[in-house]
Amino acid sequence: MFKYLSVVLVALFILSGCDKTPDVVKIAGPTMGTQYHISWVGDDADSEKIQTLIDARLVAINKAMSTYDPTSELSLLNQQQAPLANETISDDLAEVLRDALEVYQKSEHRFDVTVGPLVNAWGFGPGKHLDERLPQEEVDQLLSEIGSDAIHLNGDQLSTDKPLYIDLSAVAKGWGVDQLANLLEQQGIHSYLVEVGGELRTRGQKPDGSNWRVAIERPALDAMDREVQLIVEPGDAGLATSGDYRNYFEENGVRYSHTIDPATGYPITHRLASVTVIHKQCGMADAWATALNVAGPDNAMRLANQYQLAAYAIVRTDTGFTAVASDEFKRRFPHAVQ
């Protein structure tokens, strides 16, 4: 359902540990152009009821902010050919936009939900893949048509200074994970792992008292060559990863990632292969992972330390990869980083 503005192709393997324990209930299903997987400690007799609630909540989220559904609330706003003036929007859409605008400001404008036209022009959207560098004049024109500074949100009233195409894909999956976790909490479930397309949130312990464990994947060009880089226990938190190493093209020896820097209008070309963020809210982890991926290795760690984010980055070297971590990540996972 969702177009990936910042495609998270760095898979996260869920290490369930006690998969065969009867007290771990599991459900799964399609959503947002990917799959959801939920495990919780509880009674299997409740699984059908909970899956019905989960599916209904996901349908509502898609109906609010999918860019693939032309009748969704967000799509209808995007179809207007004039600036918006005090449009009343749903609580769901307002909350996600508010989170996106917060990260936009804190990340020094590196997380921009209006960058979709540039993503499409570079051939990383649903249309034709160009696999070639765009002319500078076309990039300049598109830059004049984007910018989250033109979005103004006052409660549930949305205004824009110019027509914009807003795409929330780089935050909506993580935010959806939070919504599903909240739903489980409302049903009296307090030990769970919720995952949507690689973004996830955990809380509590499994029946044997162990924590939920998650493995961050080591970058590889071939999707079949998956290896574990690092295993972490997020605790009561969300986790999201943004990476660029499977969706890119090369021209004249320059690698062009699918991730677009909204400051330049060009794909990122730095050596940051992936970045994982752990945050109490999975939606914020999702948005920050994209922002830090745009920022590059040095700026990513500077921003992560400035805002006390637990961030773990995998960086290309001339001979392979190396890992760097923020101060907060090292504090929370002292044995995970050498």
VENUR-V13234 format. One record per residue. RES is the residue in one small letter. SS is DSSP state (~ for helix, > for strand, _ for the rest). PSI is psi in degrees with one decimal (999 if undefined). BURIAL is + if it has 24 or more other ideal C-beta (glycine too) atoms within 12 Angstrom, else -. Layout:
# VENUR-V13234
((RES,SS,PSI,BURIAL) (RES,SS,PSI,BURIAL))
This chain:
# VENUR-V13234
((m,_,-36.7,+) (f,_,138.6,+) (k,_,135.6,+) (y,_,104.1,+) (l,_,-42.1,+) (s,_,91.6,+) (v,_,122.6,+) (v,_,90.4,+) (l,_,4.1,+) (v,_,100.8,+) (a,_,150.1,+) (l,>,118.5,+) (f,>,127.1,+) (i,>,119.2,+) (l,>,92.9,+) (s,_,-27.4,+) (g,_,-58.0,-) (c,_,45.7,+) (d,_,-34.9,-) (k,_,2.6,-) (t,_,124.8,-) (p,_,-27.2,-) (d,_,-3.2,-) (v,>,110.0,+) (v,>,139.2,+) (k,>,137.9,+) (i,>,161.2,+) (a,>,162.9,-) (g,>,172.2,+) (p,>,146.8,-) (t,>,149.3,+) (m,_,35.1,+) (g,_,12.1,+) (t,>,-149.3,+) (q,>,152.8,-) (y,>,149.1,+) (h,>,127.7,+) (i,>,130.4,+) (s,>,139.3,+) (w,>,159.9,+) (v,>,116.6,+) (g,_,-158.7,+) (d,_,125.9,-) (d,~,-20.7,-) (a,~,-21.2,-) (d,~,-4.0,-) (s,~,-40.5,+) (e,~,-43.9,-) (k,~,-45.3,-) (i,~,-38.7,+) (q,~,-36.6,+) (t,~,-43.0,-) (l,~,-41.6,+) (i,~,-49.9,+) (d,~,-39.9,-) (a,~,-40.4,-) (r,~,-39.6,+) (l,~,-38.0,+) (v,~,-42.5,-) (a,~,-40.1,+) (i,~,-45.8,+) (n,~,-40.5,+) (k,~,-23.9,+) (a,~,-40.4,+) (m,~,14.6,+) (s,_,137.9,+) (t,_,-4.1,+) (y,_,-21.6,+) (d,_,109.9,-) (p,_,-13.5,-) (t,_,4.2,-) (s,_,161.3,+) (e,~,-46.3,+) (l,~,-41.4,+) (s,~,-40.3,+) (l,~,-36.5,-) (l,~,-41.7,+) (n,~,-26.4,+) (q,_,-12.6,-) (q,_,135.3,-) (q,_,21.0,-) (a,_,161.5,-) (p,_,146.0,-) (l,_,143.2,+) (a,_,102.2,-) (n,_,48.3,-) (e,>,128.7,+) (t,>,124.3,-) (i,_,164.2,+) (s,_,160.0,-) (d,~,-40.2,-) (d,~,-51.3,+) (l,~,-40.0,+) (a,~,-40.9,+) (e,~,-43.8,+) (v,~,-42.2,+) (l,~,-39.7,+) (r,~,-44.0,+) (d,~,-43.3,+) (a,~,-41.8,+) (l,~,-33.2,+) (e,~,-46.7,+) (v,~,-33.9,+) (y,~,-47.9,+) (q,~,-47.6,-) (k,~,-29.6,+) (s,_,11.1,+) (e,_,41.7,+) (h,_,17.5,+) (r,_,-21.1,+) (f,_,106.1,+) (d,_,113.1,+) (v,_,3.2,+) (t,_,6.1,+) (v,_,-1.5,+) (g,~,-44.0,+) (p,~,-34.5,+) (l,~,-39.7,+) (v,~,-45.5,+) (n,~,-42.0,+) (a,~,-33.7,+) (w,_,-2.3,+) (g,_,17.0,+) (f,_,7.1,+) (g,_,-160.1,+) (p,_,-11.0,-) (g,_,-154.0,-) (k,_,139.3,-) (h,_,117.0,-) (l,_,-40.5,-) (d,_,38.3,-) (e,_,157.6,-) (r,_,136.0,-) (l,_,148.0,+) (p,_,143.9,-) (q,~,-37.7,-) (e,~,-32.4,-) (e,~,-39.9,-) (v,~,-44.5,+) (d,~,-41.2,-) (q,~,-43.8,-) (l,~,-35.8,+) (l,~,-33.3,+) (s,_,-13.9,-) (e,_,-2.2,+) (i,_,179.4,+) (g,_,114.4,+) (s,~,-10.4,+) (d,~,-21.9,-) (a,~,-0.6,+) (i,>,131.6,+) (h,>,121.7,-) (l,>,119.4,+) (n,>,96.7,-) (g,_,-118.0,-) (d,_,19.5,-) (q,>,119.7,-) (l,>,128.6,+) (s,>,152.8,+) (t,>,150.4,+) (d,_,-16.9,-) (k,_,164.8,-) (p,_,134.4,-) (l,_,152.5,+) (y,_,108.8,+) (i,_,127.9,+) (d,_,117.7,+) (l,_,16.4,+) (s,~,-30.9,+) (a,~,3.8,+) (v,~,-24.7,+) (a,~,-35.5,+) (k,~,-47.6,+) (g,~,-40.7,+) (w,~,-38.4,+) (g,~,-38.6,+) (v,~,-44.1,+) (d,~,-40.7,+) (q,~,-39.6,+) (l,~,-36.9,+) (a,~,-41.2,+) (n,~,-38.6,+) (l,~,-43.6,+) (l,~,-41.9,+) (e,~,-40.9,-) (q,~,-24.1,-) (q,_,9.6,+) (g,_,17.2,-) (i,_,122.4,+) (h,_,6.3,-) (s,_,110.5,+) (y,>,165.2,+) (l,>,120.4,+) (v,>,129.9,+) (e,>,132.6,+) (v,>,110.8,+) (g,_,31.9,+) (g,_,-20.6,+) (e,>,140.5,+) (l,>,167.2,+) (r,>,139.2,+) (t,>,158.0,+) (r,>,146.8,+) (g,_,-163.5,+) (q,>,163.0,+) (k,_,171.2,+) (p,_,-28.5,-) (d,_,4.2,-) (g,_,-4.5,-) (s,_,158.7,-) (n,>,157.5,+) (w,_,134.2,+) (r,>,142.8,+) (v,>,138.3,+) (a,>,129.1,+) (i,>,132.0,+) (e,>,142.4,+) (r,>,133.4,+) (p,_,140.8,+) (a,_,145.9,-) (l,_,-32.2,-) (d,_,126.0,-) (a,_,-21.5,-) (m,_,-18.6,-) (d,_,64.3,-) (r,_,128.5,-) (e,>,154.8,-) (v,>,128.7,-) (q,>,-43.2,+) (l,>,140.2,+) (i,>,130.6,+) (v,>,159.3,+) (e,_,97.5,+) (p,_,-26.3,+) (g,_,-144.5,+) (d,_,79.3,+) (a,>,166.8,+) (g,>,157.6,+) (l,>,135.4,+) (a,>,149.4,+) (t,>,138.8,+) (s,>,131.4,+) (g,>,163.0,+) (d,_,5.3,+) (y,_,-0.8,+) (r,_,-14.1,+) (n,_,95.2,+) (y,>,171.3,+) (f,>,162.7,+) (e,>,140.6,-) (e,>,125.1,-) (n,_,39.1,-) (g,_,1.9,-) (v,>,131.6,-) (r,>,124.7,+) (y,>,113.0,+) (s,>,159.9,+) (h,_,-15.6,+) (t,_,121.5,+) (i,>,134.3,+) (d,_,113.0,+) (p,_,-13.1,+) (a,_,-34.3,+) (t,_,-23.3,+) (g,_,3.7,+) (y,_,154.3,+) (p,>,148.3,+) (i,_,144.5,+) (t,_,7.1,+) (h,_,-176.2,+) (r,_,7.2,+) (l,>,114.6,+) (a,>,-38.7,+) (s,>,155.1,+) (v,>,133.5,+) (t,>,134.2,+) (v,>,135.5,+) (i,>,125.0,+) (h,>,154.9,+) (k,_,-25.6,+) (q,_,125.9,+) (c,~,-33.3,+) (g,~,-41.8,+) (m,~,-35.9,+) (a,~,-41.8,+) (d,~,-51.6,+) (a,~,-42.8,+) (w,~,-35.2,+) (a,~,-42.1,+) (t,~,-45.3,+) (a,~,-44.4,+) (l,~,-32.7,+) (n,~,-39.4,+) (v,~,-38.6,+) (a,~,-30.5,+) (g,_,166.3,+) (p,~,-51.6,+) (d,~,-49.6,-) (n,~,-31.7,+) (a,~,-46.1,+) (m,~,-34.7,+) (r,~,-47.0,-) (l,~,-40.7,+) (a,~,-42.2,+) (n,~,-35.2,-) (q,~,-38.0,-) (y,_,16.9,+) (q,_,45.3,-) (l,_,139.3,+) (a,>,101.2,+) (a,>,139.6,+) (y,>,119.4,+) (a,>,142.1,+) (i,>,122.2,+) (v,>,137.0,+) (r,>,144.3,+) (t,_,178.2,-) (d,_,-21.4,-) (t,_,-1.2,-) (g,_,-122.2,-) (f,>,153.2,+) (t,>,161.6,-) (a,>,142.8,+) (v,>,151.7,+) (a,>,150.8,+) (s,_,166.9,+) (d,~,-40.7,-) (e,~,-37.8,+) (f,~,-44.1,+) (k,~,-36.9,-) (r,~,-41.7,-) (r,~,-29.5,+) (f,_,66.9,+) (p,_,-25.1,-) (h,_,-1.2,-) (a,_,-21.0,+) (v,_,129.3,+) (q,_,999,-))
